[in-house]
């Protein structure tokens, strides 16, 4: 799955934040196990992906 606009949508404590894809090079902010990753195309459907899937997609 690709990000169409190079942004990640991260849901933290009920609030959606927007992060540039390049910020994945510094993954320290992803280490909180309570963070869920939202792809823009699926934010409206409420689909969430755990950070481990992000690591598999972008850090393999």
Backbone as XML, in Angstrom:
<?xml version="1.0"?>
<chain id="A" units="angstrom">
  <residue number="1" name="UNK">
    <atom name="N" x="0.838" y="-1.193" z="0.000"/>
    <atom name="CA" x="0.000" y="0.000" z="0.000"/>
    <atom name="C" x="0.877" y="1.249" z="0.000"/>
  </residue>
  <residue number="2" name="UNK">
    <atom name="N" x="0.566" y="2.203" z="-0.842"/>
    <atom name="CA" x="1.381" y="3.398" z="-0.971"/>
    <atom name="C" x="0.639" y="4.608" z="-0.432"/>
  </residue>
  <residue number="3" name="UNK">
    <atom name="N" x="1.412" y="5.577" z="0.001"/>
    <atom name="CA" x="0.834" y="6.844" z="0.422"/>
    <atom name="C" x="0.766" y="7.744" z="-0.805"/>
  </residue>
  <residue number="4" name="UNK">
    <atom name="N" x="-0.422" y="8.209" z="-1.128"/>
    <atom name="CA" x="-0.594" y="8.960" z="-2.365"/>
    <atom name="C" x="0.068" y="10.332" z="-2.311"/>
  </residue>
  <residue number="5" name="UNK">
    <atom name="N" x="0.137" y="10.926" z="-1.136"/>
    <atom name="CA" x="0.642" y="12.294" z="-1.044"/>
    <atom name="C" x="1.838" y="12.410" z="-0.111"/>
  </residue>
  <residue number="6" name="UNK">
    <atom name="N" x="2.498" y="11.292" z="0.197"/>
    <atom name="CA" x="3.691" y="11.306" z="1.044"/>
    <atom name="C" x="3.426" y="11.803" z="2.456"/>
  </residue>
  <residue number="7" name="UNK">
    <atom name="N" x="2.215" y="11.641" z="2.935"/>
    <atom name="CA" x="1.918" y="11.975" z="4.317"/>
    <atom name="C" x="1.405" y="10.748" z="5.058"/>
  </residue>
  <residue number="8" name="UNK">
    <atom name="N" x="1.768" y="10.674" z="6.321"/>
    <atom name="CA" x="1.180" y="9.686" z="7.218"/>
    <atom name="C" x="0.165" y="10.398" z="8.090"/>
  </residue>
  <residue number="9" name="UNK">
    <atom name="N" x="-0.912" y="9.723" z="8.390"/>
    <atom name="CA" x="-1.901" y="10.268" z="9.303"/>
    <atom name="C" x="-1.870" y="9.415" z="10.561"/>
  </residue>
  <residue number="10" name="UNK">
    <atom name="N" x="-1.446" y="10.009" z="11.663"/>
    <atom name="CA" x="-1.221" y="9.277" z="12.903"/>
    <atom name="C" x="-2.287" y="9.661" z="13.908"/>
  </residue>
  <residue number="11" name="UNK">
    <atom name="N" x="-2.918" y="8.646" z="14.490"/>
    <atom name="CA" x="-3.947" y="8.912" z="15.490"/>
    <atom name="C" x="-3.352" y="8.715" z="16.873"/>
  </residue>
  <residue number="12" name="UNK">
    <atom name="N" x="-3.313" y="9.794" z="17.651"/>
    <atom name="CA" x="-2.797" y="9.740" z="19.013"/>
    <atom name="C" x="-3.855" y="10.275" z="19.954"/>
  </residue>
  <residue number="13" name="UNK">
    <atom name="N" x="-4.281" y="9.434" z="20.878"/>
    <atom name="CA" x="-5.241" y="9.855" z="21.892"/>
    <atom name="C" x="-6.464" y="10.513" z="21.248"/>
  </residue>
  <residue number="14" name="UNK">
    <atom name="N" x="-6.974" y="9.901" z="20.195"/>
    <atom name="CA" x="-8.187" y="10.388" z="19.556"/>
    <atom name="C" x="-7.993" y="11.537" z="18.589"/>
  </residue>
  <residue number="15" name="UNK">
    <atom name="N" x="-6.760" y="12.047" z="18.476"/>
    <atom name="CA" x="-6.490" y="13.182" z="17.597"/>
    <atom name="C" x="-5.640" y="12.724" z="16.422"/>
  </residue>
  <residue number="16" name="UNK">
    <atom name="N" x="-6.030" y="13.113" z="15.214"/>
    <atom name="CA" x="-5.274" y="12.730" z="14.023"/>
    <atom name="C" x="-4.236" y="13.799" z="13.709"/>
  </residue>
  <residue number="17" name="UNK">
    <atom name="N" x="-2.985" y="13.367" z="13.583"/>
    <atom name="CA" x="-1.895" y="14.269" z="13.234"/>
    <atom name="C" x="-1.366" y="13.893" z="11.857"/>
  </residue>
  <residue number="18" name="UNK">
    <atom name="N" x="-0.816" y="14.879" z="11.169"/>
    <atom name="CA" x="-0.297" y="14.671" z="9.822"/>
    <atom name="C" x="1.226" y="14.764" z="9.864"/>
  </residue>
  <residue number="19" name="UNK">
    <atom name="N" x="1.898" y="13.741" z="9.343"/>
    <atom name="CA" x="3.363" y="13.717" z="9.341"/>
    <atom name="C" x="3.860" y="13.450" z="7.935"/>
  </residue>
  <residue number="20" name="UNK">
    <atom name="N" x="4.950" y="14.100" z="7.567"/>
    <atom name="CA" x="5.561" y="13.810" z="6.269"/>
    <atom name="C" x="6.163" y="12.406" z="6.288"/>
  </residue>
  <residue number="21" name="UNK">
    <atom name="N" x="6.084" y="11.730" z="5.155"/>
    <atom name="CA" x="6.627" y="10.378" z="5.034"/>
    <atom name="C" x="8.102" y="10.343" z="5.392"/>
  </residue>
  <residue number="22" name="UNK">
    <atom name="N" x="8.852" y="11.382" z="5.020"/>
    <atom name="CA" x="10.294" y="11.384" z="5.267"/>
    <atom name="C" x="10.610" y="11.361" z="6.752"/>
  </residue>
  <residue number="23" name="UNK">
    <atom name="N" x="9.658" y="11.740" z="7.589"/>
    <atom name="CA" x="9.915" y="11.720" z="9.032"/>
    <atom name="C" x="10.082" y="10.295" z="9.546"/>
  </residue>
  <residue number="24" name="UNK">
    <atom name="N" x="9.765" y="9.300" z="8.727"/>
    <atom name="CA" x="9.972" y="7.914" z="9.145"/>
    <atom name="C" x="11.449" y="7.594" z="9.306"/>
  </residue>
  <residue number="25" name="UNK">
    <atom name="N" x="12.308" y="8.426" z="8.718"/>
    <atom name="CA" x="13.742" y="8.201" z="8.895"/>
    <atom name="C" x="14.124" y="8.402" z="10.355"/>
  </residue>
  <residue number="26" name="UNK">
    <atom name="N" x="13.336" y="9.169" z="11.068"/>
    <atom name="CA" x="13.533" y="9.348" z="12.504"/>
    <atom name="C" x="12.310" y="8.755" z="13.190"/>
  </residue>
  <residue number="27" name="UNK">
    <atom name="N" x="12.417" y="7.480" z="13.573"/>
    <atom name="CA" x="11.229" y="6.743" z="14.005"/>
    <atom name="C" x="10.965" y="6.855" z="15.501"/>
  </residue>
  <residue number="28" name="UNK">
    <atom name="N" x="11.696" y="7.710" z="16.186"/>
    <atom name="CA" x="11.546" y="7.735" z="17.639"/>
    <atom name="C" x="10.112" y="8.035" z="18.054"/>
  </residue>
  <residue number="29" name="UNK">
    <atom name="N" x="9.413" y="8.859" z="17.282"/>
    <atom name="CA" x="8.043" y="9.201" z="17.657"/>
    <atom name="C" x="7.070" y="8.056" z="17.407"/>
  </residue>
  <residue number="30" name="UNK">
    <atom name="N" x="7.528" y="6.982" z="16.757"/>
    <atom name="CA" x="6.652" y="5.828" z="16.513"/>
    <atom name="C" x="6.737" y="4.787" z="17.625"/>
  </residue>
  <residue number="31" name="UNK">
    <atom name="N" x="7.596" y="5.013" z="18.616"/>
    <atom name="CA" x="7.840" y="3.956" z="19.586"/>
    <atom name="C" x="6.752" y="3.826" z="20.642"/>
  </residue>
  <residue number="32" name="UNK">
    <atom name="N" x="5.835" y="4.774" z="20.680"/>
    <atom name="CA" x="4.730" y="4.685" z="21.624"/>
    <atom name="C" x="3.734" y="3.643" z="21.117"/>
  </residue>
  <residue number="33" name="UNK">
    <atom name="N" x="3.529" y="2.583" z="21.900"/>
    <atom name="CA" x="2.687" y="1.477" z="21.434"/>
    <atom name="C" x="1.234" y="1.899" z="21.276"/>
  </residue>
  <residue number="34" name="UNK">
    <atom name="N" x="0.861" y="3.047" z="21.829"/>
    <atom name="CA" x="-0.523" y="3.503" z="21.719"/>
    <atom name="C" x="-0.796" y="4.262" z="20.425"/>
  </residue>
  <residue number="35" name="UNK">
    <atom name="N" x="0.251" y="4.495" z="19.637"/>
    <atom name="CA" x="0.089" y="5.237" z="18.388"/>
    <atom name="C" x="-0.441" y="4.308" z="17.300"/>
  </residue>
  <residue number="36" name="UNK">
    <atom name="N" x="-1.453" y="4.751" z="16.601"/>
    <atom name="CA" x="-1.968" y="4.013" z="15.450"/>
    <atom name="C" x="-1.698" y="4.823" z="14.193"/>
  </residue>
  <residue number="37" name="UNK">
    <atom name="N" x="-1.410" y="4.125" z="13.103"/>
    <atom name="CA" x="-1.096" y="4.787" z="11.848"/>
    <atom name="C" x="-2.329" y="4.756" z="10.944"/>
  </residue>
  <residue number="38" name="UNK">
    <atom name="N" x="-2.664" y="5.903" z="10.383"/>
    <atom name="CA" x="-3.804" y="5.987" z="9.478"/>
    <atom name="C" x="-3.319" y="6.392" z="8.089"/>
  </residue>
  <residue number="39" name="UNK">
    <atom name="N" x="-3.681" y="5.622" z="7.082"/>
    <atom name="CA" x="-3.398" y="6.023" z="5.720"/>
    <atom name="C" x="-4.486" y="6.984" z="5.267"/>
  </residue>
  <residue number="40" name="UNK">
    <atom name="N" x="-4.112" y="8.015" z="4.543"/>
    <atom name="CA" x="-5.070" y="9.048" z="4.163"/>
    <atom name="C" x="-6.292" y="8.451" z="3.480"/>
  </residue>
  <residue number="41" name="UNK">
    <atom name="N" x="-6.072" y="7.472" z="2.609"/>
    <atom name="CA" x="-7.178" y="6.912" z="1.848"/>
    <atom name="C" x="-8.147" y="6.138" z="2.730"/>
  </residue>
  <residue number="42" name="UNK">
    <atom name="N" x="-7.757" y="5.865" z="3.972"/>
    <atom name="CA" x="-8.612" y="5.049" z="4.823"/>
    <atom name="C" x="-8.985" y="5.737" z="6.125"/>
  </residue>
  <residue number="43" name="UNK">
    <atom name="N" x="-8.593" y="7.005" z="6.278"/>
    <atom name="CA" x="-8.956" y="7.719" z="7.496"/>
    <atom name="C" x="-10.471" y="7.786" z="7.625"/>
  </residue>
  <residue number="44" name="UNK">
    <atom name="N" x="-11.148" y="8.019" z="6.496"/>
    <atom name="CA" x="-12.593" y="8.176" z="6.544"/>
    <atom name="C" x="-13.289" y="6.885" z="6.958"/>
  </residue>
  <residue number="45" name="UNK">
    <atom name="N" x="-12.641" y="5.748" z="6.754"/>
    <atom name="CA" x="-13.235" y="4.474" z="7.141"/>
    <atom name="C" x="-12.813" y="4.040" z="8.535"/>
  </residue>
  <residue number="46" name="UNK">
    <atom name="N" x="-11.903" y="4.816" z="9.145"/>
    <atom name="CA" x="-11.486" y="4.494" z="10.505"/>
    <atom name="C" x="-10.556" y="3.296" z="10.598"/>
  </residue>
  <residue number="47" name="UNK">
    <atom name="N" x="-9.963" y="2.897" z="9.490"/>
    <atom name="CA" x="-9.044" y="1.765" z="9.510"/>
    <atom name="C" x="-7.717" y="2.186" z="10.130"/>
  </residue>
  <residue number="48" name="UNK">
    <atom name="N" x="-7.210" y="1.400" z="11.072"/>
    <atom name="CA" x="-5.929" y="1.725" z="11.693"/>
    <atom name="C" x="-4.939" y="0.594" z="11.456"/>
  </residue>
  <residue number="49" name="UNK">
    <atom name="N" x="-3.675" y="0.961" z="11.396"/>
    <atom name="CA" x="-2.609" y="-0.014" z="11.230"/>
    <atom name="C" x="-1.631" y="0.137" z="12.377"/>
  </residue>
  <residue number="50" name="UNK">
    <atom name="N" x="-1.264" y="-0.960" z="12.982"/>
    <atom name="CA" x="-0.296" y="-0.889" z="14.067"/>
    <atom name="C" x="1.075" y="-0.553" z="13.510"/>
  </residue>
  <residue number="51" name="UNK">
    <atom name="N" x="1.914" y="0.057" z="14.336"/>
    <atom name="CA" x="3.224" y="0.519" z="13.864"/>
    <atom name="C" x="4.067" y="-0.599" z="13.273"/>
  </residue>
  <residue number="52" name="UNK">
    <atom name="N" x="3.868" y="-1.851" z="13.695"/>
    <atom name="CA" x="4.687" y="-2.938" z="13.165"/>
    <atom name="C" x="4.466" y="-3.107" z="11.667"/>
  </residue>
  <residue number="53" name="UNK">
    <atom name="N" x="3.261" y="-2.814" z="11.190"/>
    <atom name="CA" x="3.001" y="-2.911" z="9.756"/>
    <atom name="C" x="3.759" y="-1.821" z="9.018"/>
  </residue>
  <residue number="54" name="UNK">
    <atom name="N" x="3.842" y="-0.633" z="9.632"/>
    <atom name="CA" x="4.608" y="0.452" z="9.031"/>
    <atom name="C" x="6.078" y="0.061" z="8.933"/>
  </residue>
  <residue number="55" name="UNK">
    <atom name="N" x="6.611" y="-0.557" z="9.987"/>
    <atom name="CA" x="8.002" y="-1.007" z="9.937"/>
    <atom name="C" x="8.191" y="-2.019" z="8.816"/>
  </residue>
  <residue number="56" name="UNK">
    <atom name="N" x="7.232" y="-2.922" z="8.646"/>
    <atom name="CA" x="7.346" y="-3.924" z="7.592"/>
    <atom name="C" x="7.319" y="-3.284" z="6.209"/>
  </residue>
  <residue number="57" name="UNK">
    <atom name="N" x="6.484" y="-2.246" z="6.042"/>
    <atom name="CA" x="6.336" y="-1.630" z="4.736"/>
    <atom name="C" x="7.514" y="-0.742" z="4.366"/>
  </residue>
  <residue number="58" name="UNK">
    <atom name="N" x="8.023" y="0.017" z="5.349"/>
    <atom name="CA" x="8.972" y="1.067" z="5.014"/>
    <atom name="C" x="10.367" y="0.857" z="5.578"/>
  </residue>
  <residue number="59" name="UNK">
    <atom name="N" x="10.515" y="-0.095" z="6.483"/>
    <atom name="CA" x="11.817" y="-0.263" z="7.128"/>
    <atom name="C" x="12.407" y="-1.638" z="6.866"/>
  </residue>
  <residue number="60" name="UNK">
    <atom name="N" x="11.827" y="-2.388" z="5.958"/>
    <atom name="CA" x="12.317" y="-3.735" z="5.688"/>
    <atom name="C" x="13.620" y="-3.682" z="4.894"/>
  </residue>
</chain>
